[in-house]
């Protein structure tokens, strides 16, 4: 059985784009964390000019990521399929970023990616419920 077209279709979907973006962003995060200055890992969220401001940004980053994972885990626990749960929880995360941090390129791109991923999953779920 040849599964290559389905795998390629998955990779070329918003889900695939999400996976690539998530991987690149977090590899860059790790690079900055281990080789950059202390605040480089959080600079994409907001700027700070003091250790206290840096700590405030770090706390909000932790809060946004932790609540994203809590939402994802609970959606999976109530048996929402993983891909759909990931899309829903990422929409939550992108919206949370817009409320917690200044609007900038990073937060806007997160919101755009979340909207595309969420809409694709909504369309697929509607398509799935219509098929006999």
SEFIVO-127950 format. One record per residue (C-alpha): x, y, z; residue in one letter. Coordinates in steps of 0.02 Angstrom, whole numbers, padded with zeros to 5 digits, always signed. Layout:
XYZA
...
# end
This chain:
+00000+00000+00000X
+00074+00168-00052X
+00049+00302+00080X
+00165+00434+00004X
+00027+00547-00068X
-00060+00555+00102X
+00103+00596+00191X
+00145+00730+00063X
-00031+00802+00077X
-00011+00810+00267X
+00156+00897+00251X
+00087+01025+00127X
-00060+01067+00241X
-00072+01198+00378X
-00028+01057+00498X
+00136+01030+00403X
+00169+01217+00402X
+00136+01222+00589X
+00259+01079+00619X
+00395+01164+00517X
+00367+01334+00601X
+00359+01259+00775X
+00520+01161+00745X
+00616+01311+00674X
+00558+01429+00811X
+00604+01308+00949X
+00772+01261+00875X
+00810+01448+00867X
+00749+01463+01047X
+00869+01326+01102X
+01011+01405+01003X
+00981+01573+01085X
+00961+01493+01256X
+01125+01400+01249X
+01232+01521+01148X
+01151+01693+01154X
+01132+01824+01287X
+01014+01797+01432X
+00866+01888+01359X
+00880+01837+01175X
+00760+01692+01205X
+00620+01811+01257X
+00655+01960+01144X
+00531+01899+01013X
+00390+01923+01138X
+00430+02093+01212X
+00575+02207+01254X
+00637+02241+01428X
+00767+02362+01490X
+00797+02292+01664X
+00812+02124+01749X
+00639+02149+01825X
+00563+02184+01653X
+00651+02030+01583X
+00580+01924+01725X
+00405+01992+01694X
+00416+01943+01510X
+00486+01771+01556X
+00341+01741+01676X
+00214+01784+01543X
+00302+01673+01417X
+00299+01530+01541X
+00115+01561+01580X
+00065+01564+01396X
+00161+01405+01354X
+00104+01312+01510X
-00079+01353+01483X
-00064+01304+01300X
+00000+01133+01353X
-00136+01116+01486X
-00270+01153+01356X
-00189+01029+01234X
-00177+00890+01364X
-00357+00912+01420X
-00424+00916+01243X
-00333+00752+01211X
-00396+00682+01377X
-00576+00711+01322X
-00534+00615+01163X
-00524+00755+01037X
-00407+00692+00900X
-00230+00756+00926X
-00216+00859+00767X
-00381+00949+00804X
-00333+00972+00987X
-00166+01045+00932X
-00253+01168+00815X
-00379+01221+00948X
-00246+01241+01082X
-00132+01338+00965X
-00274+01457+00924X
-00290+01485+01112X
-00102+01515+01125X
-00098+01639+00981X
-00243+01738+01053X
-00161+01735+01226X
-00001+01807+01151X
-00101+01951+01078X
-00169+01992+01251X
-00009+01964+01349X
+00120+02048+01237X
+00136+02198+01123X
+00079+02161+00946X
+00234+02129+00842X
+00284+02021+00695X
+00302+01864+00802X
+00131+01878+00884X
+00047+01926+00720X
+00124+01778+00628X
+00070+01662+00768X
-00107+01726+00751X
-00104+01706+00562X
-00036+01528+00573X
-00163+01483+00708X
-00306+01553+00605X
-00254+01452+00452X
-00226+01293+00553X
-00389+01314+00648X
-00490+01349+00490X
-00414+01199+00402X
-00458+01086+00548X
-00635+01158+00556X
-00657+01126+00370X
-00590+00949+00386X
-00702+00910+00535X
-00856+00973+00440X
-00803+00871+00289X
-00780+00717+00399X
-00953+00732+00478X
-01035+00747+00306X
-00959+00588+00234X
-01060+00430+00267X
# end
